[in-house]
């Protein structure tokens, strides 16, 4: 007798294969219409699989992958009638040969190939498990979306994204240009695809181990140069995914020729006026370092035309105001070539005539890495701690810092809590990344945790224990230090601050610590969370599902008599919801107005003392040089070492202090809560309850729901961008009003220069005491404009969506019932609905099902 349990399993498999047959029949309808696109799609999916296998260590040259590439005839066989082995009626084979080709042998062969392919698919969660073991594995019963993230990062989503994108491309082509609704829908389809990237800013002094850390985390050991050459603190380095090629690339962006001319003039003026300057002086060293890097020692002897093209033979792009592209097959090759654009040798300037280092001319280097799951929606940016005196570099630096959703502060573990420079960097950027930015998490990363003193005579176990103990002590010390930093805590709660103790060396070699103990894997997990947080696949499929729902709903019968009633209900709900938003915003505006009024009064009473403490902090020639730099650079001086000096921020400090707490409450960087006490997040037309009442209009209401979600996501992006401008307007207004005084002070030279600069700045501030009131009014004006813009978008977008759903004739729209069914399956799969927990989940589940089917011995097509 047969084992009842085996029979039951076989019956389940038969049912699953029947579902697959139905799905493929539905697919055939769509693929007939855009056959010419199918080969490109298949090749793309094959590349995704190859990249996935290459990343996770599977065999590189698999015969299965070659056999997955389909010829035009294969496509017709597979998608224009292949019914899982069903046979055509006798006598109809030749008649239907151009419409439906039935090839049971080929279908069987495909499943045999798929069954073989599943054996080489890696899985981080199922490693080493046999098929029979998976029946008792609870992870196999998790929702598809969660299982995908845990076991096959990005692979299934890439397949789904490709499928749905092809469907929507075809739907877009079928829509006509003869009516407003079709035009509206075509625009919505075009707007579906966006590439939202998360920025992770990496700060730390030279030698802290930033490059080794990034290399280890993204599993590219030799990508960013480190070791024997010194990092240049002024060049920003972005590391992101190369989604358009399988090669390693570096895109080099230069400063302009005019900017370099200005820097050369400043260097010449500084060196001529300070011929007896001590070589230890930071500004002297900075000028010499840049000139020596680019011109060798020639600038010391004769330097009549530094812009001569002979100095730029290797980088003609600089003179042509173009970007330079480097492309190589390996990370090693690329690293060896782009190092001269980001670093210099430690003894550069002392006689190395042969080499040139171009970093003084570089604004930013973008390094693109192929086939990397940690960078799909994340860009890592190695950033200078204090911006740059070059205005274009500084502007780019401020923009990137303000856009970082996560910030890493990297320092060596042996002095993590007491490391002055690391904490100064964090304090100097706290307002830019907090209220003035959108940072949600600060990660304080203590590197080189494997290094111990006097470890030669210790056993491996003793070394391990000492490392673990020291790591715990370091974490405790850093947290205590954070709790004492009031300037940072104004912008960030305790929950926003995390400490990691890492060792890139141990992660790669594993001599004393496990990979988990190096905590590199924790940082990798955080990057994967950022990738999942902004999955373009989920956003695309959700939007596509809503659009197809509207198209099909507009073609539905029996809705006409209810349209007016539903419209009236929706418009009433919209008015009430907008009123809730408006009331919350009015409360916020009044709170800001009160806080700023207090700040203005405090500023008027304290600016004299602040100015005195700044202008008279030094009475020697050294401070004269510092003040000269301050007035020449609009009130800001960024020394090579030490704290950032910003007179504008000092003058605006009472205003920013007065608003910080209210600002953080209003514009939380935590996306879960939302701005204005969450009133925008809770804005809703209550479509779910209306769907229960008006079943016939479910498709239109489904579209309204997806549009509502997209609208709120768009508003969150707008708010995060604009709130930075609102916050920074206080300091920027002060800076603009002070500009005239800075220019006058910068004109003084020679004897008595320090006294004249002090008096000029002091008199200018006294004559502009109303600048604090102006700063307040400017901020309130920008806040009011932001609020009005939000209300306008909420009202216009909602009205337009309601109108197109219920007040527009859809008779000219195509039938998209098949496309809607296919996209809905993907939508449910990504959402992880309970009904979908055991359904087929894309290609990965398809090959597993094929393997299981082949083991049952049942013939293909027996599901019928």
C-alpha positions in Angstrom: 0.0 0.0 0.0 1.1 3.6 -0.7 2.1 5.7 2.2 -0.8 8.1 2.8 1.6 10.9 3.7 3.4 10.5 0.4 0.1 10.4 -1.4 -1.0 13.6 0.3 2.3 15.3 -0.6 1.9 14.2 -4.2 -1.6 15.6 -4.3 -0.4 19.0 -3.0 2.2 19.0 -5.7 -0.3 18.2 -8.3 -2.5 21.1 -7.2 0.6 23.5 -7.2 1.5 22.4 -10.7 -2.1 23.0 -11.8 -1.9 26.6 -10.4 1.4 27.0 -12.3 -0.2 25.8 -15.5 -3.0 28.4 -15.1 -0.5 31.1 -14.4 1.5 30.2 -17.5 -1.6 30.2 -19.7 -2.3 33.8 -18.4 1.2 34.7 -19.2 0.9 33.5 -22.7 -1.8 36.1 -23.4 0.6 38.9 -22.4 3.8 37.6 -23.9 2.2 37.2 -27.4 1.7 40.9 -27.5 5.3 41.9 -26.8 7.3 38.9 -28.1 10.1 41.2 -29.3 10.8 42.3 -25.7 11.0 38.8 -24.2 14.5 37.9 -25.2 15.9 41.0 -23.6 13.9 40.3 -20.5 15.2 36.7 -20.4 18.7 37.8 -20.8 18.3 40.3 -18.0 17.0 37.7 -15.7 19.9 35.4 -16.6 22.3 38.2 -15.8 20.6 38.7 -12.4 21.0 35.0 -11.7 24.6 35.0 -12.8 25.4 38.0 -10.6 23.6 36.4 -7.7 25.4 33.2 -8.0 28.8 34.9 -8.5 28.2 37.1 -5.4 27.3 34.2 -3.1 30.0 31.8 -4.3 28.2 29.4 -6.6 29.9 27.9 -9.6 30.7 30.6 -12.1 30.1 28.7 -15.4 26.9 26.8 -15.2 25.5 25.0 -18.3 22.0 25.6 -16.8 22.4 29.3 -17.4 23.3 28.8 -21.0 20.3 26.7 -21.6 18.1 29.3 -20.0 18.7 31.6 -22.9 15.8 31.3 -25.4 15.8 31.6 -29.1 12.8 33.3 -30.8 11.4 29.8 -31.6 11.9 28.8 -27.9 10.0 31.8 -26.8 7.0 31.0 -29.1 7.1 27.4 -27.8 7.2 28.4 -24.2 4.9 31.3 -24.1 2.5 30.9 -27.1 0.8 27.7 -26.1 2.9 25.5 -23.8 0.3 24.1 -21.5 2.4 22.0 -19.1 2.3 18.9 -21.4 -1.3 19.0 -22.4 -1.8 17.5 -25.9 -3.7 19.1 -28.7 -6.7 17.3 -30.2 -5.9 15.0 -33.1 -5.8 16.7 -36.4 -5.3 20.2 -35.0 -1.5 20.1 -34.6 -0.7 21.4 -38.0 -3.6 23.8 -38.2 -2.6 25.6 -34.9 1.2 25.4 -35.4 1.5 29.2 -35.8 -0.6 29.9 -32.7 0.1 27.2 -30.2 3.0 24.8 -30.1 2.8 21.9 -27.7 6.2 20.4 -26.8 5.8 18.1 -23.8 9.4 16.8 -24.2 10.8 20.4 -24.1 8.7 21.2 -21.0 10.0 18.1 -19.3 13.6 19.1 -20.2 13.1 22.6 -18.9 12.0 21.2 -15.5 14.9 18.8 -15.4 17.2 21.7 -16.0 15.4 23.7 -13.3 15.7 20.8 -10.9 19.4 20.7 -11.5 19.7 24.5 -11.1 18.1 24.5 -7.7 21.0 22.3 -6.5 23.5 25.1 -7.1 21.3 28.0 -5.8 22.9 29.2 -2.5 20.9 30.1 0.5 22.1 31.8 3.6 19.3 30.3 5.7 19.1 26.7 4.2 22.8 25.9 3.8 23.5 22.2 4.2 19.8 21.2 4.4 18.4 18.4 2.3 15.0 18.8 0.7 13.3 16.5 3.3 14.7 18.6 6.1 12.9 21.7 4.9 9.5 20.2 5.7 10.2 20.8 9.4 11.9 24.2 8.8 9.5 27.0 9.9 11.3 29.5 7.7 9.8 27.7 4.7 6.3 28.8 5.9 7.3 32.5 6.2 5.8 35.0 3.9 7.6 35.2 0.5 8.8 38.8 1.1 10.4 37.9 4.4 11.8 34.6 3.1 13.3 36.5 0.1 15.1 39.0 2.4 16.4 36.2 4.7 17.6 33.8 2.1 18.0 35.3 -1.4 18.6 39.1 -1.1 17.3 41.0 -4.1 17.1 38.0 -6.5 13.4 37.2 -6.5 12.6 41.0 -6.4 14.7 41.5 -9.5 12.8 38.9 -11.4 9.4 40.3 -10.3 10.6 43.9 -11.1 11.5 42.8 -14.6 8.2 41.0 -15.2 6.0 43.9 -13.9 8.1 46.5 -15.8 7.6 44.6 -19.0 3.9 44.4 -18.4 3.5 48.1 -17.7 5.7 49.0 -20.7 3.2 47.1 -22.9 0.2 48.7 -21.2 1.7 52.1 -21.7 2.0 51.4 -25.4 -1.6 50.3 -25.7 -3.0 53.5 -24.1 -4.0 56.0 -26.7 -3.3 59.8 -26.7 -6.9 60.8 -27.4 -8.4 61.5 -24.0 -7.3 63.0 -20.7 -7.6 59.8 -18.7 -5.2 57.9 -21.0 -2.7 60.8 -20.8 -3.1 60.8 -17.0 -2.4 57.0 -16.8 0.6 57.1 -19.2 2.2 59.8 -17.0 1.5 57.7 -13.9 3.2 54.7 -15.5 6.2 56.8 -16.5 6.5 58.1 -13.0 6.6 54.6 -11.5 10.3 53.9 -11.8 12.4 55.8 -9.3 15.8 55.0 -7.8 15.7 56.1 -4.2 19.1 55.7 -2.6 20.1 55.8 1.0 23.3 57.7 1.8 25.6 56.5 4.6 28.2 59.2 5.5 31.5 57.8 6.8 33.6 60.2 8.9 37.0 59.7 10.6 40.5 60.9 10.6 43.2 59.6 8.4 44.4 56.2 9.5 41.3 55.3 11.5 40.6 52.4 9.1 37.7 53.7 7.1 38.9 52.2 3.8 39.5 48.8 5.3 36.1 48.9 7.0 34.3 49.7 3.8 36.2 47.1 1.8 35.4 44.4 4.4 31.7 45.3 4.7 31.0 45.2 0.9 33.4 42.1 0.5 35.8 43.9 -1.8 39.1 43.5 -0.1 41.2 45.6 -2.5 38.8 48.3 -3.7 39.7 51.4 -1.7 43.4 52.0 -1.2 44.9 51.9 2.3 48.2 51.4 4.0 51.4 53.0 2.7 49.8 56.0 1.1 48.2 59.0 2.9 44.5 59.8 2.4 43.6 63.2 1.2 41.1 64.7 3.5 39.4 67.0 0.9 38.2 64.4 -1.7 34.8 62.8 -1.2 34.6 59.1 -2.3 31.2 57.6 -3.0 30.9 53.8 -3.3 27.7 52.5 -5.0 26.4 49.7 -7.1 27.2 49.5 -10.8 23.8 48.6 -12.1 24.5 49.1 -15.8 27.7 47.1 -16.2 29.6 44.1 -14.8 32.8 46.1 -14.6 34.4 48.3 -11.9 34.2 52.0 -12.6 35.4 55.3 -11.1 33.9 58.6 -12.2 36.1 61.5 -11.3 34.6 65.0 -10.9 37.0 67.9 -11.0 36.8 71.4 -9.6 36.6 74.1 -12.3 39.7 75.8 -13.8 38.5 79.1 -12.4 38.4 77.6 -8.9 41.9 76.3 -9.2 43.2 79.6 -10.5 41.7 81.3 -7.4 43.3 78.7 -5.1 46.7 79.2 -6.8 46.4 82.9 -6.3 45.6 82.4 -2.6 48.5 80.0 -2.2 50.9 82.5 -3.8 49.6 85.4 -1.7 49.9 83.3 1.5 53.4 82.0 0.8 54.7 85.5 -0.3 53.3 87.0 2.9 54.6 84.3 5.1 58.1 83.4 3.8 59.3 82.9 7.4 56.3 80.8 8.4 57.0 77.8 10.5 56.7 74.6 8.4 54.5 73.1 11.1 51.8 75.6 10.4 48.7 73.9 9.0 47.9 76.5 6.3 51.5 76.5 5.1 51.6 72.7 5.0 48.3 72.6 3.1 49.5 75.0 0.4 52.8 73.2 0.0 51.2 69.8 0.0 48.7 70.7 -2.8 51.3 72.4 -5.0 53.9 69.6 -4.5 51.3 66.9 -5.3 50.4 68.4 -8.7 53.6 70.2 -9.8 56.4 68.3 -7.9 59.2 70.7 -6.9 58.9 72.8 -10.0 56.7 75.4 -8.3 59.5 76.2 -5.9 62.0 77.1 -8.7 60.1 78.8 -11.5 56.3 79.0 -11.7 55.2 81.4 -14.3 52.2 79.6 -15.9 50.7 77.0 -13.6 47.7 76.5 -15.9 49.9 75.4 -18.8 48.5 72.3 -20.5 51.8 70.5 -20.0 50.9 69.9 -16.3 47.6 68.3 -17.3 48.5 65.8 -20.0 47.1 62.9 -18.0 43.9 64.7 -17.2 42.8 66.7 -20.3 39.2 66.3 -18.9 40.1 68.9 -16.3 40.9 71.6 -18.9 37.8 70.5 -20.9 35.5 70.8 -17.9 34.5 67.1 -18.2 34.5 64.1 -15.9 37.0 61.3 -16.2 35.9 57.7 -16.4 38.0 54.7 -15.4 36.8 51.2 -16.2 38.4 47.9 -15.3 37.6 44.3 -14.9 38.8 43.9 -11.3 38.8 46.0 -8.1 42.6 45.7 -7.9 43.1 47.3 -11.3 40.7 50.1 -10.6 42.2 50.8 -7.2 45.7 51.1 -8.7 44.5 53.7 -11.2 42.2 55.9 -9.2 44.5 56.2 -6.1 46.3 59.2 -7.6 43.0 61.1 -7.6 42.3 60.5 -3.9 45.6 60.1 -2.1 49.3 61.0 -2.1 52.5 59.4 -0.8 53.5 60.4 2.7 56.8 62.0 1.6 55.4 63.7 -1.4 57.0 67.1 -1.9 60.5 66.0 -0.9 61.9 65.0 -4.2 59.6 62.5 -5.9 59.7 64.2 -9.3 58.2 61.3 -11.3 54.8 61.0 -9.9 51.9 63.3 -10.0 48.9 63.2 -7.7 45.7 64.9 -8.9 43.7 65.0 -5.7 44.0 68.8 -5.3 41.9 69.2 -8.5 39.3 66.6 -7.6 35.9 67.3 -6.0 34.5 63.8 -5.8 35.2 60.3 -7.0 32.3 57.9 -7.5 33.3 54.2 -7.4 30.8 51.7 -8.8 30.9 48.1 -7.9 29.2 45.3 -9.9 27.1 42.5 -8.4 27.0 43.8 -4.8 23.9 43.1 -2.8 24.9 45.6 0.0 24.9 48.6 -2.4 21.7 48.0 -4.4 20.0 51.0 -2.9 22.8 52.3 -0.6 25.7 54.7 -1.3 28.6 54.8 1.1 30.4 58.2 1.2 33.8 58.7 2.7 33.6 62.3 3.8 36.0 65.0 5.1 35.2 66.0 8.7 34.9 69.8 8.2 34.0 70.4 4.6 36.5 72.4 2.5 37.7 76.0 1.8 36.9 75.4 -1.9 33.3 76.6 -2.3 32.1 73.9 -4.8 33.6 71.2 -2.6 32.0 72.7 0.5 28.6 73.0 -1.2 28.7 69.4 -2.3 29.9 68.3 1.2 27.0 70.2 2.9 24.5 68.6 0.4 25.7 65.1 1.0 26.0 65.5 4.8 22.4 66.8 4.9 21.1 63.9 2.9 22.7 61.1 5.0 20.1 58.8 6.6 22.9 57.1 8.6 26.3 58.5 9.8 29.3 56.4 10.8 32.0 57.9 13.0 35.1 55.8 12.6 37.9 55.8 15.1 40.5 53.4 16.6 39.3 51.5 19.6 42.3 52.2 21.8 41.2 55.8 22.3 37.6 55.7 21.2 36.0 57.5 24.2 38.8 60.0 24.5 39.5 60.6 20.8 39.1 64.4 20.4 38.9 64.6 16.7 36.1 62.0 16.3 33.9 63.8 18.8 34.7 67.2 17.3 33.6 65.9 13.9 30.3 64.6 15.3 29.6 67.9 17.1 30.4 70.0 14.1 28.0 68.1 11.9 25.3 67.4 14.4 23.1 70.3 13.4 23.6 69.5 9.7 22.7 65.9 10.0 20.0 66.3 12.7 17.5 69.2 12.5 19.3 70.4 9.4 19.4 67.0 7.8 17.6 63.6 7.8 19.9 61.4 9.7 18.1 58.7 11.7 21.1 56.7 13.1 24.6 57.5 14.3 26.9 54.5 14.4 30.1 55.1 16.4 32.5 52.4 15.0 35.6 51.5 16.9 38.1 49.8 14.5 41.1 47.6 14.9 39.5 45.7 17.9 41.9 42.8 17.3 45.0 44.8 18.3 46.3 44.1 21.8 49.4 45.1 23.6 51.7 42.3 25.0 49.7 39.5 23.4 52.7 37.4 22.3 52.7 35.1 25.3 48.9 34.6 25.4 47.0 31.6 24.1 44.4 32.0 21.4 41.6 31.6 24.0 43.1 34.3 26.2 43.5 36.7 23.3 39.8 36.1 22.4 38.7 36.8 25.9 40.7 39.9 26.3 39.4 41.3 23.0 35.8 40.6 24.0 36.3 42.3 27.4 38.1 45.3 25.9 35.3 45.7 23.3 32.6 45.8 26.1 34.6 48.4 28.0 35.1 50.5 24.9 31.3 50.5 24.1 30.5 51.5 27.7 33.0 54.3 27.6 31.7 55.7 24.3 28.1 55.6 25.5 29.0 57.5 28.6 30.8 60.1 26.5 27.8 60.5 24.3 25.5 61.1 27.2 27.8 64.1 28.2 27.6 65.7 24.8 24.7 68.0 25.1 25.3 69.7 21.7 24.8 66.3 20.0 21.9 65.2 22.2 19.9 68.3 21.2 19.5 66.6 17.8 19.5 62.9 18.7 17.9 60.6 21.3 19.8 57.7 22.9 18.0 55.2 20.7 19.6 56.9 17.6 23.2 56.2 18.9 24.8 52.8 18.6 28.4 51.6 19.2 30.2 48.9 17.2 33.6 47.3 17.8 34.9 45.9 14.6 38.0 44.2 13.1 38.3 44.1 9.4 41.4 41.9 9.7 39.7 39.3 11.9 36.7 39.3 9.6 38.9 38.3 6.7 41.2 35.9 8.5 39.2 34.7 11.5 42.2 34.0 13.7 40.7 34.8 17.1 37.2 36.1 16.5 34.2 34.6 14.7 32.7 36.8 11.9 29.8 37.7 14.2 32.2 38.9 17.0 34.0 41.2 14.5 30.6 42.9 14.2 31.2 43.4 10.4 28.2 41.2 9.9 26.0 43.5 12.0 26.9 46.5 9.8 26.3 44.3 6.7 22.8 43.5 8.1 22.1 47.2 8.7 23.0 48.0 5.1 20.7 45.2 3.9 17.9 46.7 6.0 18.5 50.1 4.2 18.3 48.2 0.9 15.1 46.6 1.8 13.6 49.8 3.3 13.6 51.4 -0.1 12.9 48.5 -2.4 12.1 50.0 -5.8 10.4 46.7 -6.7 7.8 47.0 -3.9 7.1 50.6 -4.8 6.9 49.8 -8.5 4.6 46.8 -8.1 2.3 48.7 -5.7 2.0 51.6 -8.1 1.4 49.3 -11.1 -1.3 47.4 -9.2 -3.1 50.6 -8.5 -2.9 51.9 -12.1 -4.1 48.6 -13.6 -7.0 48.5 -11.0 -8.1 51.9 -12.2 -7.9 50.9 -15.9 -9.9 47.7 -15.4 -12.3 49.5 -13.0 -13.1 52.1 -15.6 -14.1 49.3 -18.0 -16.4 47.7 -15.4 -20.2 47.6 -15.7 -22.7 48.4 -13.0 -20.7 51.2 -11.4 -22.3 54.3 -13.1 -25.2 54.7 -10.8 -22.9 54.8 -7.7 -20.2 57.1 -9.0 -21.9 60.3 -7.9 -22.6 59.0 -4.4 -19.1 57.7 -3.9 -17.5 60.9 -5.2 -19.5 63.0 -2.8 -18.4 60.8 0.2 -14.8 60.9 -0.9 -14.8 64.7 -1.3 -16.4 65.2 2.2 -13.7 62.9 3.7 -11.0 64.8 1.9 -12.2 68.2 3.2 -12.3 66.9 6.8 -8.9 65.3 6.5 -7.4 68.5 5.0 -8.9 70.5 7.9 -7.2 68.2 10.4 -3.8 68.8 8.6 -4.4 72.6 8.5 -5.2 72.8 12.2 -2.1 70.9 13.2 0.1 73.1 11.0 -1.4 76.2 12.6 -0.5 75.0 16.0 3.1 74.2 14.8 3.5 77.7 13.3 2.4 79.4 16.5 4.8 77.3 18.5 7.7 78.2 16.2 6.8 81.8 16.3 6.9 81.8 20.2 10.2 80.0 20.3 11.9 82.3 17.8 10.6 85.4 19.6 12.4 84.2 22.7 15.5 83.5 20.6 15.5 87.0 19.2 15.5 88.6 22.6 18.3 86.3 23.9 20.3 87.1 20.8 20.0 90.9 21.3 21.2 90.6 24.9 24.1 88.2 24.3 25.6 88.9 20.9 28.0 91.5 22.3 29.5 89.0 24.7 29.7 86.3 22.0 31.4 88.7 19.7 34.0 89.8 22.3 34.8 86.2 23.2 35.4 85.4 19.6 37.3 88.5 18.4 39.6 88.7 21.5 40.4 85.0 22.1 43.9 85.5 20.8 46.3 88.5 21.0 49.1 87.3 18.9 50.0 87.1 15.2 48.6 83.5 15.0 45.1 84.7 15.7 45.5 87.5 13.2 46.0 84.8 10.5 43.0 82.9 11.7 40.7 86.0 11.7 42.0 86.9 8.2 40.9 83.4 7.0 37.5 83.9 8.7 36.7 87.2 7.0 38.0 86.1 3.6 35.8 83.0 3.7 32.5 84.5 4.7 32.8 84.0 8.5 34.0 80.3 8.3 37.4 78.8 8.7 38.2 75.1 8.3 41.6 74.4 9.8 43.3 71.2 8.7 43.2 70.1 12.3 41.0 71.2 15.1 37.5 72.6 15.4 35.5 74.3 12.7 35.3 78.1 13.2 32.0 79.6 12.2 31.2 83.1 13.4 27.8 83.0 11.7 26.7 80.0 13.7 27.9 81.7 16.9 25.8 84.7 16.2 22.8 82.6 15.3 23.2 80.1 18.2 20.5 81.6 20.5 18.0 81.4 17.6 18.9 77.8 16.8 18.9 76.8 20.5 15.5 78.3 20.9 14.0 76.2 18.1 15.9 72.9 18.3 13.5 71.0 20.5 10.3 72.1 18.8 11.9 71.5 15.4 12.9 68.0 16.2 9.4 67.2 17.5 7.9 68.6 14.3 10.2 67.1 11.8 11.2 63.8 13.1 13.8 62.1 11.0 12.3 58.7 12.0 10.1 57.9 9.0 7.8 55.8 11.1 6.4 58.8 12.9 6.1 61.4 10.3 6.1 65.2 10.3 3.6 67.5 12.1 2.8 65.0 14.8 2.0 62.4 12.2 -1.0 64.2 10.8 0.1 63.7 7.2 0.8 60.0 7.8 -2.8 59.6 9.1 -4.4 61.5 6.2 -6.7 59.0 4.5 -9.8 58.7 2.4 -10.8 55.5 4.3 -10.9 53.5 1.1 -10.8 50.2 2.9 -14.1 50.8 4.6 -15.6 52.1 1.3 -14.5 48.9 -0.4 -16.6 46.9 2.1 -19.7 49.0 1.3 -19.2 49.4 -2.5 -17.8 46.1 -3.8 -18.4 47.1 -7.5 -16.0 50.0 -7.1 -13.2 48.1 -5.4 -10.8 48.5 -8.4 -11.2 52.3 -8.5 -10.9 52.6 -4.7 -7.8 50.3 -4.8 -6.2 52.8 -7.2 -7.0 55.7 -4.8 -5.4 53.8 -1.9 -2.1 53.3 -3.8 -2.1 56.9 -5.0 -2.6 58.0 -1.5 0.4 56.0 -0.4 2.5 57.4 -3.2 1.4 60.9 -2.5 2.4 60.6 1.2 5.7 59.1 0.3 6.3 62.0 -2.1 5.4 64.5 0.6 7.8 62.9 3.1 10.6 63.4 0.5 9.6 67.0 0.0 9.4 67.7 3.7 12.8 66.1 4.4 14.3 68.2 1.7 12.6 71.5 2.5 12.9 71.3 6.3 16.7 71.4 5.9 16.3 74.8 4.1 13.9 76.0 6.8 16.4 75.2 9.6 19.5 76.4 7.8 17.7 79.7 6.9 18.6 81.1 10.4 22.3 80.9 9.9 22.2 81.7 6.2 20.3 85.0 6.9 23.0 86.0 9.5 25.7 85.0 7.0 24.2 87.1 4.2 23.8 90.2 6.4 27.4 89.8 7.7 28.9 89.5 4.2 29.3 93.2 3.8 31.3 93.5 7.1 33.5 90.5 6.1 34.4 92.1 2.8 35.4 95.3 4.4 37.5 93.6 7.1 39.2 91.4 4.4 40.6 94.5 2.7 43.0 95.4 5.6 46.7 94.4 5.3 50.0 95.1 7.1 50.5 96.7 10.5 47.4 97.2 12.6 45.4 94.7 10.5 44.2 92.7 13.5 42.8 95.8 15.2 41.1 97.1 12.1 39.4 93.7 11.4 38.1 93.5 14.9 36.7 97.0 14.9 35.1 96.6 11.5 33.3 93.3 12.4 32.2 94.7 15.8 30.8 98.0 14.3 29.0 96.1 11.5 27.2 93.8 14.0 26.2 96.7 16.1 24.7 98.4 13.1 22.8 95.3 12.1 21.1 94.4 15.3 17.8 93.7 13.5 19.4 90.8 11.7 18.0 88.4 14.4 14.5 89.6 13.7 15.1 89.2 9.9 16.4 85.7 10.5 13.2 84.9 12.5 10.9 86.3 9.8 12.8 84.4 7.0 12.4 81.1 8.8 8.7 81.6 9.5 8.2 82.6 5.8 9.9 79.4 4.6 7.9 77.3 7.1 4.6 78.9 5.9 5.5 78.2 2.3 6.3 74.6 3.1 3.0 74.2 4.9 1.0 75.8 2.0 2.8 73.5 -0.5 1.9 70.4 1.5 -1.7 71.4 1.7 -1.8 72.2 -2.0 -0.3 68.8 -3.0 -2.7 67.0 -0.7 -5.7 68.7 -2.2 -4.8 68.8 -5.9 -3.5 65.2 -6.0 -6.5 63.8 -4.2 -9.0 65.7 -6.3 -7.3 64.6 -9.5 -7.2 61.0 -8.4 -10.9 61.1 -7.5 -11.9 62.7 -10.7 -10.0 60.2 -12.9 -11.4 57.3 -10.9 -15.1 58.3 -11.0 -15.7 61.3 -13.2 -13.9 60.3 -16.4 -15.1 58.1 -19.2 -13.0 54.9 -19.5 -14.6 53.5 -22.7 -11.4 54.0 -24.7 -9.2 52.1 -22.3 -8.0 48.6 -23.1 -8.9 45.5 -21.3 -6.1 44.7 -18.8 -7.7 41.9 -16.8 -4.9 39.4 -17.5 -2.2 41.9 -16.7 -4.0 42.9 -13.5 -4.2 39.3 -12.3 -0.5 38.8 -12.9 0.5 41.9 -11.2 -1.8 41.2 -8.3 -0.1 37.9 -7.7 3.3 39.7 -7.5 1.6 42.3 -5.2 0.3 39.7 -2.8 3.6 37.9 -2.9 5.6 41.0 -1.9 3.1 41.9 0.7 3.3 38.5 2.2 -0.4 37.9 2.6 -1.5 34.8 4.6 -3.2 33.3 1.6 0.1 33.5 -0.3 2.4 31.8 2.2 2.5 28.5 0.4 2.1 29.8 -3.2 4.8 29.9 -5.9 7.1 32.8 -5.2 8.9 33.6 -8.4 11.8 31.8 -10.1 13.3 30.4 -6.9 10.1 28.6 -5.8 9.5 27.6 -9.5 12.8 25.6 -9.6 12.2 24.0 -6.2 8.7 22.9 -7.4 10.2 21.5 -10.5 12.7 19.4 -8.5 9.9 18.2 -6.2 7.7 17.3 -9.2 10.4 15.4 -10.9 10.8 13.3 -7.7 7.1 12.3 -7.7 7.3 10.5 -11.1 4.0 12.0 -12.1 3.8 12.9 -15.9 3.6 16.6 -16.7 0.1 17.9 -17.3 -1.5 15.4 -14.9 -2.9 18.3 -12.9 -5.9 18.3 -15.1 
